[in-house]
Amino acid sequence: MSSTVRAPYIELGPGGDYPIEMNYAIRIYTNPPQSEKIPKVGDEGATLKGGQRTNFHGLVPILDGDKKPVGWAEVTKIVSARPEFMPIKDIEDCGFETIEEAVSYAKREHGEEFERDGVLTVFHYRVNSLNNL
């Protein structure tokens, strides 16, 4: 659940108008993805995205790896940075051991957004409710 919007300042020239991906949900990925596990209600977690995403803090839908809604989570913290400046702790919270591993994942799963923005975004969340899981 996302949409790409553009800043309304194209007349400013290069850098004055740029696309940004706006997420309306968080998608739970596990590393490796085939071992996906949705956390329990009350659990905290983190998920990695490749690209500059929305800065919304609060309740959002949880999507599984197939983009199916499975519940609600509260986004508690968002960390977005170029890979060389991303704190390793945030990457480890997403199940990756190295920045290189996280970048490889971002290129594979979010290639267009990562290529466009050159940043990693980590969403920290707390599961609020699940749909009968």
Secondary structure, 3 states (H helix, E strand, C coil): CEEEEECCCHHHCCCCCCEEEEECCEECCCCCHHHCCCCCCCCEEEEEEECCCCCCCEEEEEECCCCCEEEEEEEEEEEEECHHHCCHHHHHHCCCCCHHHHHHHHHHHCHHHHHHHCCEEEEEEEEEEECCC
